Amino acid sequence: MHTTTAKNLLSSQNGMNIYRGCSHGCIYCDSRSLCYNFTHEFEDIEVKENAPELLERALKSKRKKCMIGTGSMSDPYMHIEEQLKLTRRCLEIIDRYEFGVAVQTKSTRVLRDIDLFRSINRKAKSVIQMTLTTYDETLCKVLEPNVSGTRERYEALREFQKSGIPTVVWISPILPFINDSEENLRGLLEYCADAGVKGIICFGMGVTLRDGDREYFYRALDRSMPGMKQQYQRTFGNAYECSSPNQAALIRLLQETCEKHHILYKTEEVFGYLHEFPEKFSQMSLGDFM
């Protein structure tokens, strides 16, 4: 871990990454790709120590309330958040200024801040996004070695459901020849339906591999699944998109299940929901809730 003093925090789309790098060790992580220009080891997490101050300055200057997103590049609830609590401090600021928040994570540490998510959701809108990759817990520990197990994440989704906080699940990645079975997808979808998720994001049944990410992924396959790397190389070469041969059947299963349980699954609709700020709150001031 090392600290830095950042100049800016919010992107043009109101997203923020408080940390850069990750300790979760997911073998397929796109954030390891060379195109993101990391100048330090991925596990040597860069901490934007002035993130809360930058966020407060940005929210003070905004003329219209909106949703604030976090977690797209680095999980806001990785291990060091237990001690640093920078994510919690940022949530406190979002709550104070009555903006909305959409958090993406694979960690049940997110439950620590359920009090803040409840408060934000009363005043505006909170959405918890949780990634689910494989129903098989043993395989989960191979693919995502330092993360909460799949059932633990499902149970966290249930807790947010009980609190009236909407949730969205990312089913990603579906790795060809590894977790691209109907049995696996059916198990994940049953979790989603039982937890009452609002939407599911899935960009296709497969995985993307860029330079940097691909090499890390292949080294992990060599350790845990001998011969699998060679199968990928024979099938996909150096392609960016590696689609499952079972893609058509899996997409059909996803769509049919979502329609049955009234779960959003069209990407534009789910992202529209994530970015939509409740209109009745958009012009309210801090004093309206005091």
Phi and psi restraints in degrees (value plus and minus 20) as a CYANA .aco file:
   2 HIS   PHI    -165.5  -125.5
   2 HIS   PSI     136.0   176.0
   3 THR   PHI    -125.8   -85.8
   3 THR   PSI     135.7   175.7
   4 THR   PHI    -163.3  -123.3
   4 THR   PSI     134.6   174.6
   5 THR   PHI    -121.3   -81.3
   5 THR   PSI      88.0   128.0
   6 ALA   PHI    -101.1   -61.1
   6 ALA   PSI     136.5   176.5
   7 LYS   PHI    -112.4   -72.4
   7 LYS   PSI     -53.1   -13.1
   8 ASN   PHI    -160.2  -120.2
   8 ASN   PSI     139.9   179.9
   9 LEU   PHI    -145.4  -105.4
   9 LEU   PSI     -69.7   -29.7
  10 LEU   PHI    -101.6   -61.6
  10 LEU   PSI     116.5   156.5
  11 SER   PHI    -100.7   -60.7
  11 SER   PSI     157.3   197.3
  12 SER   PHI     -84.3   -44.3
  12 SER   PSI     -41.3    -1.3
  13 GLN   PHI    -119.9   -79.9
  13 GLN   PSI      -4.7    35.3
  14 ASN   PHI      45.3    85.3
  14 ASN   PSI      13.8    53.8
  15 GLY   PHI    -121.0   -81.0
  15 GLY   PSI     134.2   174.2
  16 MET   PHI    -161.9  -121.9
  16 MET   PSI     126.5   166.5
  17 ASN   PHI    -145.3  -105.3
  17 ASN   PSI      91.3   131.3
  18 ILE   PHI     -97.1   -57.1
  18 ILE   PSI     -52.0   -12.0
  19 TYR   PHI    -137.6   -97.6
  19 TYR   PSI     137.2   177.2
  20 ARG   PHI    -152.7  -112.7
  20 ARG   PSI      98.6   138.6
  21 GLY   PHI      87.2   127.2
  21 GLY   PSI     157.8   197.8
  22 CYS   PHI    -181.5  -141.5
  22 CYS   PSI     134.2   174.2
  23 SER   PHI    -129.1   -89.1
  23 SER   PSI     -13.4    26.6
  24 HIS   PHI     -97.4   -57.4
  24 HIS   PSI     -45.7    -5.7
  25 GLY   PHI      52.7    92.7
  25 GLY   PSI       1.1    41.1
  26 CYS   PHI     -81.4   -41.4
  26 CYS   PSI     109.7   149.7
  27 ILE   PHI     -92.4   -52.4
  27 ILE   PSI     -35.2     4.8
  28 TYR   PHI    -127.0   -87.0
  28 TYR   PSI     -10.5    29.5
  29 CYS   PHI     -80.7   -40.7
  29 CYS   PSI      97.3   137.3
  30 ASP   PHI     -86.6   -46.6
  30 ASP   PSI     -46.4    -6.4
  31 SER   PHI     -83.8   -43.8
  31 SER   PSI     -34.3     5.7
  32 ARG   PHI     -97.3   -57.3
  32 ARG   PSI     -29.7    10.3
  33 SER   PHI     -80.3   -40.3
  33 SER   PSI     125.8   165.8
  34 LEU   PHI     -82.4   -42.4
  34 LEU   PSI     -45.3    -5.3
  35 CYS   PHI     -84.8   -44.8
  35 CYS   PSI     -35.6     4.4
  36 TYR   PHI    -109.2   -69.2
  36 TYR   PSI     -20.1    19.9
  37 ASN   PHI      36.8    76.8
  37 ASN   PSI      27.9    67.9
  38 PHE   PHI     -88.0   -48.0
  38 PHE   PSI     113.1   153.1
  39 THR   PHI    -125.5   -85.5
  39 THR   PSI     -10.4    29.6
  40 HIS   PHI    -162.3  -122.3
  40 HIS   PSI     145.9   185.9
  41 GLU   PHI     -80.9   -40.9
  41 GLU   PSI     121.3   161.3
  42 PHE   PHI     -79.7   -39.7
  42 PHE   PSI     -55.9   -15.9
  43 GLU   PHI    -100.0   -60.0
  43 GLU   PSI     -32.4     7.6
  44 ASP   PHI    -106.2   -66.2
  44 ASP   PSI      63.1   103.1
  45 ILE   PHI     -88.7   -48.7
  45 ILE   PSI     109.3   149.3
  46 GLU   PHI    -106.7   -66.7
  46 GLU   PSI     107.0   147.0
  47 VAL   PHI    -129.5   -89.5
  47 VAL   PSI     101.3   141.3
  48 LYS   PHI    -103.9   -63.9
  48 LYS   PSI      70.3   110.3
  49 GLU   PHI     -85.9   -45.9
  49 GLU   PSI     -42.5    -2.5
  50 ASN   PHI    -119.3   -79.3
  50 ASN   PSI      -2.0    38.0
  51 ALA   PHI     -74.6   -34.6
  51 ALA   PSI     -66.6   -26.6
  52 PRO   PHI     -80.5   -40.5
  52 PRO   PSI     -60.8   -20.8
  53 GLU   PHI     -85.2   -45.2
  53 GLU   PSI     -61.5   -21.5
  54 LEU   PHI     -85.6   -45.6
  54 LEU   PSI     -59.4   -19.4
  55 LEU   PHI     -84.9   -44.9
  55 LEU   PSI     -65.2   -25.2
  56 GLU   PHI     -81.1   -41.1
  56 GLU   PSI     -61.8   -21.8
  57 ARG   PHI     -81.7   -41.7
  57 ARG   PSI     -61.9   -21.9
  58 ALA   PHI     -87.8   -47.8
  58 ALA   PSI     -62.6   -22.6
  59 LEU   PHI     -89.0   -49.0
  59 LEU   PSI     -54.2   -14.2
  60 LYS   PHI     -80.4   -40.4
  60 LYS   PSI     -53.8   -13.8
  61 SER   PHI    -108.4   -68.4
  61 SER   PSI     -30.3     9.7
  62 LYS   PHI     -96.0   -56.0
  62 LYS   PSI     116.3   156.3
  63 ARG   PHI    -107.2   -67.2
  63 ARG   PSI     -38.1     1.9
  64 LYS   PHI    -156.5  -116.5
  64 LYS   PSI     118.6   158.6
  65 LYS   PHI     -86.9   -46.9
  65 LYS   PSI     132.0   172.0
  66 CYS   PHI    -177.7  -137.7
  66 CYS   PSI     157.4   197.4
  67 MET   PHI    -106.5   -66.5
  67 MET   PSI     117.9   157.9
  68 ILE   PHI    -127.6   -87.6
  68 ILE   PSI     106.6   146.6
  69 GLY   PHI    -127.1   -87.1
  69 GLY   PSI     130.1   170.1
  70 THR   PHI    -172.8  -132.8
  70 THR   PSI     126.7   166.7
  71 GLY   PHI      92.5   132.5
  71 GLY   PSI     -17.1    22.9
  72 SER   PHI     -92.1   -52.1
  72 SER   PSI     -50.6   -10.6
  73 MET   PHI    -130.9   -90.9
  73 MET   PSI     -61.4   -21.4
  74 SER   PHI    -154.4  -114.4
  74 SER   PSI     113.7   153.7
  75 ASP   PHI     -85.2   -45.2
  75 ASP   PSI     105.2   145.2
  76 PRO   PHI     -92.5   -52.5
  76 PRO   PSI     -27.5    12.5
  77 TYR   PHI    -140.0  -100.0
  77 TYR   PSI      16.9    56.9
  78 MET   PHI     -92.4   -52.4
  78 MET   PSI     158.5   198.5
  79 HIS   PHI     -76.7   -36.7
  79 HIS   PSI     -61.6   -21.6
  80 ILE   PHI     -88.8   -48.8
  80 ILE   PSI     -35.8     4.2
  81 GLU   PHI     -84.5   -44.5
  81 GLU   PSI     -45.1    -5.1
  82 GLU   PHI     -78.1   -38.1
  82 GLU   PSI     -59.4   -19.4
  83 GLN   PHI    -111.9   -71.9
  83 GLN   PSI     -62.6   -22.6
  84 LEU   PHI     -98.0   -58.0
  84 LEU   PSI     -55.5   -15.5
  85 LYS   PHI      37.1    77.1
  85 LYS   PSI       9.8    49.8
  86 LEU   PHI     -89.6   -49.6
  86 LEU   PSI     -56.7   -16.7
  87 THR   PHI     -82.7   -42.7
  87 THR   PSI     -63.9   -23.9
  88 ARG   PHI     -81.9   -41.9
  88 ARG   PSI     -62.4   -22.4
  89 ARG   PHI     -82.1   -42.1
  89 ARG   PSI     -58.0   -18.0
  90 CYS   PHI     -88.2   -48.2
  90 CYS   PSI     -58.4   -18.4
  91 LEU   PHI     -83.1   -43.1
  91 LEU   PSI     -57.7   -17.7
  92 GLU   PHI     -81.3   -41.3
  92 GLU   PSI     -57.6   -17.6
  93 ILE   PHI     -90.4   -50.4
  93 ILE   PSI     -63.3   -23.3
  94 ILE   PHI     -79.7   -39.7
  94 ILE   PSI     -60.6   -20.6
  95 ASP   PHI     -84.5   -44.5
  95 ASP   PSI     -65.2   -25.2
  96 ARG   PHI     -82.0   -42.0
  96 ARG   PSI     -59.4   -19.4
  97 TYR   PHI    -113.4   -73.4
  97 TYR   PSI     -18.2    21.8
  98 GLU   PHI      43.3    83.3
  98 GLU   PSI      19.9    59.9
  99 PHE   PHI    -111.5   -71.5
  99 PHE   PSI     152.2   192.2
 100 GLY   PHI    -117.8   -77.8
 100 GLY   PSI     149.4   189.4
 101 VAL   PHI    -165.3  -125.3
 101 VAL   PSI     121.6   161.6
 102 ALA   PHI    -148.4  -108.4
 102 ALA   PSI      92.6   132.6
 103 VAL   PHI    -128.2   -88.2
 103 VAL   PSI     114.6   154.6
 104 GLN   PHI    -134.3   -94.3
 104 GLN   PSI     107.7   147.7
 105 THR   PHI    -174.4  -134.4
 105 THR   PSI     145.4   185.4
 106 LYS   PHI    -137.4   -97.4
 106 LYS   PSI     -12.1    27.9
 107 SER   PHI    -133.3   -93.3
 107 SER   PSI     119.1   159.1
 108 THR   PHI     -95.5   -55.5
 108 THR   PSI     -22.1    17.9
 109 ARG   PHI     -79.7   -39.7
 109 ARG   PSI     -40.3    -0.3
 110 VAL   PHI     -78.3   -38.3
 110 VAL   PSI     -46.3    -6.3
 111 LEU   PHI     -84.5   -44.5
 111 LEU   PSI     -44.5    -4.5
 112 ARG   PHI     -75.3   -35.3
 112 ARG   PSI     -53.0   -13.0
 113 ASP   PHI    -123.7   -83.7
 113 ASP   PSI       3.1    43.1
 114 ILE   PHI     -82.9   -42.9
 114 ILE   PSI     -46.9    -6.9
 115 ASP   PHI     -82.7   -42.7
 115 ASP   PSI     -61.0   -21.0
 116 LEU   PHI     -91.6   -51.6
 116 LEU   PSI     -58.6   -18.6
 117 PHE   PHI     -84.1   -44.1
 117 PHE   PSI     -56.9   -16.9
 118 ARG   PHI     -82.7   -42.7
 118 ARG   PSI     -65.6   -25.6
 119 SER   PHI     -83.5   -43.5
 119 SER   PSI     -65.6   -25.6
 120 ILE   PHI     -82.5   -42.5
 120 ILE   PSI     -59.4   -19.4
 121 ASN   PHI     -89.0   -49.0
 121 ASN   PSI     -50.3   -10.3
 122 ARG   PHI     -88.5   -48.5
 122 ARG   PSI     -57.0   -17.0
 123 LYS   PHI    -109.4   -69.4
 123 LYS   PSI     -49.0    -9.0
 124 ALA   PHI    -168.4  -128.4
 124 ALA   PSI    -116.2   -76.2
 125 LYS   PHI    -185.6  -145.6
 125 LYS   PSI     110.4   150.4
 126 SER   PHI    -137.4   -97.4
 126 SER   PSI     118.7   158.7
 127 VAL   PHI    -153.1  -113.1
 127 VAL   PSI     107.4   147.4
 128 ILE   PHI    -121.4   -81.4
 128 ILE   PSI     103.4   143.4
 129 GLN   PHI    -127.7   -87.7
 129 GLN   PSI     108.1   148.1
 130 MET   PHI    -145.3  -105.3
 130 MET   PSI     112.1   152.1
 131 THR   PHI    -106.9   -66.9
 131 THR   PSI     111.6   151.6
 132 LEU   PHI    -143.9  -103.9
 132 LEU   PSI     109.7   149.7
 133 THR   PHI    -134.7   -94.7
 133 THR   PSI     -67.1   -27.1
 134 THR   PHI    -162.3  -122.3
 134 THR   PSI     117.6   157.6
 135 TYR   PHI     -93.1   -53.1
 135 TYR   PSI     -47.1    -7.1
 136 ASP   PHI     -96.7   -56.7
 136 ASP   PSI      95.9   135.9
 137 GLU   PHI     -87.1   -47.1
 137 GLU   PSI     -54.7   -14.7
 138 THR   PHI     -86.3   -46.3
 138 THR   PSI     -64.5   -24.5
 139 LEU   PHI     -85.7   -45.7
 139 LEU   PSI     -55.8   -15.8
 140 CYS   PHI     -75.6   -35.6
 140 CYS   PSI     -62.4   -22.4
 141 LYS   PHI     -89.9   -49.9
 141 LYS   PSI     -41.0    -1.0
 142 VAL   PHI    -100.3   -60.3
 142 VAL   PSI     -64.4   -24.4
 143 LEU   PHI     -97.5   -57.5
 143 LEU   PSI     -54.6   -14.6
 144 GLU   PHI    -154.7  -114.7
 144 GLU   PSI      51.6    91.6
 145 PRO   PHI     -84.5   -44.5
 145 PRO   PSI     -47.6    -7.6
 146 ASN   PHI    -134.7   -94.7
 146 ASN   PSI       7.2    47.2
 147 VAL   PHI    -138.5   -98.5
 147 VAL   PSI     139.0   179.0
 148 SER   PHI     -75.6   -35.6
 148 SER   PSI     121.7   161.7
 149 GLY   PHI     -85.3   -45.3
 149 GLY   PSI     145.0   185.0
 150 THR   PHI     -81.3   -41.3
 150 THR   PSI     -63.4   -23.4
 151 ARG   PHI     -85.7   -45.7
 151 ARG   PSI     -56.9   -16.9
 152 GLU   PHI     -81.3   -41.3
 152 GLU   PSI     -60.3   -20.3
 153 ARG   PHI     -87.4   -47.4
 153 ARG   PSI     -59.8   -19.8
 154 TYR   PHI     -79.6   -39.6
 154 TYR   PSI     -64.0   -24.0
 155 GLU   PHI     -84.2   -44.2
 155 GLU   PSI     -54.7   -14.7
 156 ALA   PHI     -84.9   -44.9
 156 ALA   PSI     -61.3   -21.3
 157 LEU   PHI     -79.1   -39.1
 157 LEU   PSI     -59.4   -19.4
 158 ARG   PHI     -83.5   -43.5
 158 ARG   PSI     -59.1   -19.1
 159 GLU   PHI     -82.8   -42.8
 159 GLU   PSI     -61.4   -21.4
 160 PHE   PHI     -88.8   -48.8
 160 PHE   PSI     -55.7   -15.7
 161 GLN   PHI     -78.5   -38.5
 161 GLN   PSI     -64.7   -24.7
 162 LYS   PHI     -82.6   -42.6
 162 LYS   PSI     -49.0    -9.0
 163 SER   PHI    -109.0   -69.0
 163 SER   PSI     -18.6    21.4
 164 GLY   PHI      55.5    95.5
 164 GLY   PSI      -0.2    39.8
 165 ILE   PHI    -119.0   -79.0
 165 ILE   PSI     101.2   141.2
 166 PRO   PHI     -86.9   -46.9
 166 PRO   PSI     131.3   171.3
 167 THR   PHI    -152.1  -112.1
 167 THR   PSI     132.8   172.8
 168 VAL   PHI    -152.1  -112.1
 168 VAL   PSI     119.5   159.5
 169 VAL   PHI    -132.2   -92.2
 169 VAL   PSI     114.2   154.2
 170 TRP   PHI    -116.0   -76.0
 170 TRP   PSI      95.3   135.3
 171 ILE   PHI    -114.0   -74.0
 171 ILE   PSI      78.2   118.2
 172 SER   PHI    -191.1  -151.1
 172 SER   PSI     121.9   161.9
 173 PRO   PHI    -108.5   -68.5
 173 PRO   PSI     135.7   175.7
 174 ILE   PHI    -116.6   -76.6
 174 ILE   PSI      86.3   126.3
 175 LEU   PHI    -105.6   -65.6
 175 LEU   PSI     100.1   140.1
 176 PRO   PHI     -73.3   -33.3
 176 PRO   PSI     116.3   156.3
 177 PHE   PHI      50.3    90.3
 177 PHE   PSI     -17.2    22.8
 178 ILE   PHI    -141.1  -101.1
 178 ILE   PSI     -77.9   -37.9
 179 ASN   PHI    -150.9  -110.9
 179 ASN   PSI       4.1    44.1
 180 ASP   PHI    -115.7   -75.7
 180 ASP   PSI      22.9    62.9
 181 SER   PHI    -122.0   -82.0
 181 SER   PSI     135.4   175.4
 182 GLU   PHI     -84.0   -44.0
 182 GLU   PSI     -54.0   -14.0
 183 GLU   PHI     -81.3   -41.3
 183 GLU   PSI     -64.0   -24.0
 184 ASN   PHI     -84.2   -44.2
 184 ASN   PSI     -69.3   -29.3
 185 LEU   PHI     -83.8   -43.8
 185 LEU   PSI     -59.6   -19.6
 186 ARG   PHI     -81.5   -41.5
 186 ARG   PSI     -60.9   -20.9
 187 GLY   PHI     -82.5   -42.5
 187 GLY   PSI     -63.1   -23.1
 188 LEU   PHI     -85.2   -45.2
 188 LEU   PSI     -61.1   -21.1
 189 LEU   PHI     -87.8   -47.8
 189 LEU   PSI     -53.9   -13.9
 190 GLU   PHI     -83.3   -43.3
 190 GLU   PSI     -60.9   -20.9
 191 TYR   PHI     -79.3   -39.3
 191 TYR   PSI     -65.9   -25.9
 192 CYS   PHI     -81.7   -41.7
 192 CYS   PSI     -65.2   -25.2
 193 ALA   PHI     -84.9   -44.9
 193 ALA   PSI     -63.6   -23.6
 194 ASP   PHI     -86.9   -46.9
 194 ASP   PSI     -51.8   -11.8
 195 ALA   PHI    -105.9   -65.9
 195 ALA   PSI     -19.9    20.1
 196 GLY   PHI      43.7    83.7
 196 GLY   PSI      19.8    59.8
 197 VAL   PHI     -86.1   -46.1
 197 VAL   PSI     129.0   169.0
 198 LYS   PHI     -95.6   -55.6
 198 LYS   PSI     -59.0   -19.0
 199 GLY   PHI    -173.5  -133.5
 199 GLY   PSI     143.5   183.5
 200 ILE   PHI    -147.9  -107.9
 200 ILE   PSI     110.8   150.8
 201 ILE   PHI    -125.8   -85.8
 201 ILE   PSI     106.5   146.5
 202 CYS   PHI    -168.6  -128.6
 202 CYS   PSI      98.5   138.5
 203 PHE   PHI    -109.8   -69.8
 203 PHE   PSI      -2.5    37.5
 204 GLY   PHI     103.8   143.8
 204 GLY   PSI     141.5   181.5
 205 MET   PHI    -113.5   -73.5
 205 MET   PSI      71.0   111.0
 206 GLY   PHI     155.6   195.6
 206 GLY   PSI    -180.9  -140.9
 207 VAL   PHI    -164.1  -124.1
 207 VAL   PSI     130.7   170.7
 208 THR   PHI    -125.2   -85.2
 208 THR   PSI     119.8   159.8
 209 LEU   PHI    -150.9  -110.9
 209 LEU   PSI      98.1   138.1
 210 ARG   PHI    -129.2   -89.2
 210 ARG   PSI     151.0   191.0
 211 ASP   PHI     -78.8   -38.8
 211 ASP   PSI     115.1   155.1
 212 GLY   PHI      78.4   118.4
 212 GLY   PSI     -76.7   -36.7
 213 ASP   PHI     -87.0   -47.0
 213 ASP   PSI     -65.6   -25.6
 214 ARG   PHI     -78.7   -38.7
 214 ARG   PSI     -65.0   -25.0
 215 GLU   PHI     -84.3   -44.3
 215 GLU   PSI     -60.8   -20.8
 216 TYR   PHI     -85.0   -45.0
 216 TYR   PSI     -63.4   -23.4
 217 PHE   PHI     -80.7   -40.7
 217 PHE   PSI     -65.3   -25.3
 218 TYR   PHI     -87.0   -47.0
 218 TYR   PSI     -57.7   -17.7
 219 ARG   PHI     -82.8   -42.8
 219 ARG   PSI     -59.6   -19.6
 220 ALA   PHI     -85.7   -45.7
 220 ALA   PSI     -59.6   -19.6
 221 LEU   PHI     -84.0   -44.0
 221 LEU   PSI     -59.7   -19.7
 222 ASP   PHI     -81.3   -41.3
 222 ASP   PSI     -54.6   -14.6
 223 ARG   PHI     -93.7   -53.7
 223 ARG   PSI     -61.7   -21.7
 224 SER   PHI    -128.4   -88.4
 224 SER   PSI     -42.5    -2.5
 225 MET   PHI    -159.1  -119.1
 225 MET   PSI      50.4    90.4
 226 PRO   PHI     -72.4   -32.4
 226 PRO   PSI     112.3   152.3
 227 GLY   PHI      75.2   115.2
 227 GLY   PSI     -40.5    -0.5
 228 MET   PHI     -88.2   -48.2
 228 MET   PSI     -57.7   -17.7
 229 LYS   PHI     -77.6   -37.6
 229 LYS   PSI     -65.1   -25.1
 230 GLN   PHI     -83.2   -43.2
 230 GLN   PSI     -55.1   -15.1
 231 GLN   PHI     -85.8   -45.8
 231 GLN   PSI     -60.4   -20.4
 232 TYR   PHI     -82.5   -42.5
 232 TYR   PSI     -66.2   -26.2
 233 GLN   PHI     -83.2   -43.2
 233 GLN   PSI     -61.0   -21.0
 234 ARG   PHI     -85.7   -45.7
 234 ARG   PSI     -58.0   -18.0
 235 THR   PHI    -101.8   -61.8
 235 THR   PSI     -62.0   -22.0
 236 PHE   PHI    -135.1   -95.1
 236 PHE   PSI     -35.1     4.9
 237 GLY   PHI      40.3    80.3
 237 GLY   PSI    -148.6  -108.6
 238 ASN   PHI    -127.0   -87.0
 238 ASN   PSI       7.3    47.3
 239 ALA   PHI     -82.4   -42.4
 239 ALA   PSI     127.9   167.9
 240 TYR   PHI     -94.3   -54.3
 240 TYR   PSI     -66.3   -26.3
 241 GLU   PHI    -117.7   -77.7
 241 GLU   PSI     103.7   143.7
 242 CYS   PHI    -136.9   -96.9
 242 CYS   PSI      76.0   116.0
 243 SER   PHI    -112.0   -72.0
 243 SER   PSI     123.9   163.9
 244 SER   PHI     -87.4   -47.4
 244 SER   PSI     118.9   158.9
 245 PRO   PHI     -83.1   -43.1
 245 PRO   PSI     -36.0     4.0
 246 ASN   PHI    -115.5   -75.5
 246 ASN   PSI      -5.7    34.3
 247 GLN   PHI     -75.9   -35.9
 247 GLN   PSI     -67.5   -27.5
 248 ALA   PHI     -79.9   -39.9
 248 ALA   PSI     -65.5   -25.5
 249 ALA   PHI     -87.8   -47.8
 249 ALA   PSI     -58.1   -18.1
 250 LEU   PHI     -89.1   -49.1
 250 LEU   PSI     -61.0   -21.0
 251 ILE   PHI     -84.2   -44.2
 251 ILE   PSI     -60.3   -20.3
 252 ARG   PHI     -82.0   -42.0
 252 ARG   PSI     -62.3   -22.3
 253 LEU   PHI     -82.9   -42.9
 253 LEU   PSI     -63.0   -23.0
 254 LEU   PHI     -80.5   -40.5
 254 LEU   PSI     -69.1   -29.1
 255 GLN   PHI     -84.5   -44.5
 255 GLN   PSI     -64.3   -24.3
 256 GLU   PHI     -83.9   -43.9
 256 GLU   PSI     -61.1   -21.1
 257 THR   PHI     -87.1   -47.1
 257 THR   PSI     -63.3   -23.3
 258 CYS   PHI     -84.4   -44.4
 258 CYS   PSI     -61.3   -21.3
 259 GLU   PHI     -85.2   -45.2
 259 GLU   PSI     -58.0   -18.0
 260 LYS   PHI     -83.3   -43.3
 260 LYS   PSI     -58.2   -18.2
 261 HIS   PHI    -124.0   -84.0
 261 HIS   PSI      -8.8    31.2
 262 HIS   PHI      37.8    77.8
 262 HIS   PSI      26.7    66.7
 263 ILE   PHI    -125.2   -85.2
 263 ILE   PSI     110.3   150.3
 264 LEU   PHI     -83.7   -43.7
 264 LEU   PSI     117.4   157.4
 265 TYR   PHI    -159.1  -119.1
 265 TYR   PSI     -32.8     7.2
 266 LYS   PHI     -93.1   -53.1
 266 LYS   PSI     106.9   146.9
 267 THR   PHI     -74.9   -34.9
 267 THR   PSI     -65.2   -25.2
 268 GLU   PHI     -84.6   -44.6
 268 GLU   PSI     -52.5   -12.5
 269 GLU   PHI     -91.9   -51.9
 269 GLU   PSI     -61.2   -21.2
 270 VAL   PHI     -87.6   -47.6
 270 VAL   PSI     -64.1   -24.1
 271 PHE   PHI     -87.1   -47.1
 271 PHE   PSI     -54.9   -14.9
 272 GLY   PHI     -79.9   -39.9
 272 GLY   PSI     -62.2   -22.2
 273 TYR   PHI     -84.5   -44.5
 273 TYR   PSI     -62.2   -22.2
 274 LEU   PHI     -83.2   -43.2
 274 LEU   PSI     -55.7   -15.7
 275 HIS   PHI    -110.8   -70.8
 275 HIS   PSI     -31.7     8.3
 276 GLU   PHI     -96.0   -56.0
 276 GLU   PSI     101.6   141.6
 277 PHE   PHI    -115.5   -75.5
 277 PHE   PSI     114.1   154.1
 278 PRO   PHI     -76.4   -36.4
 278 PRO   PSI     100.7   140.7
 279 GLU   PHI     -80.1   -40.1
 279 GLU   PSI     -55.6   -15.6
 280 LYS   PHI     -86.2   -46.2
 280 LYS   PSI     -38.6     1.4
 281 PHE   PHI    -120.4   -80.4
 281 PHE   PSI     -30.5     9.5
 282 SER   PHI     -85.8   -45.8
 282 SER   PSI     -47.4    -7.4
 283 GLN   PHI    -127.1   -87.1
 283 GLN   PSI     -13.2    26.8
 284 MET   PHI    -100.3   -60.3
 284 MET   PSI     132.4   172.4
 285 SER   PHI    -126.3   -86.3
 285 SER   PSI     150.1   190.1
 286 LEU   PHI     -77.0   -37.0
 286 LEU   PSI     -57.7   -17.7
 287 GLY   PHI     -85.8   -45.8
 287 GLY   PSI     -41.1    -1.1
 288 ASP   PHI     -85.9   -45.9
 288 ASP   PSI     -38.7     1.3
 289 PHE   PHI    -132.3   -92.3
 289 PHE   PSI      -8.0    32.0
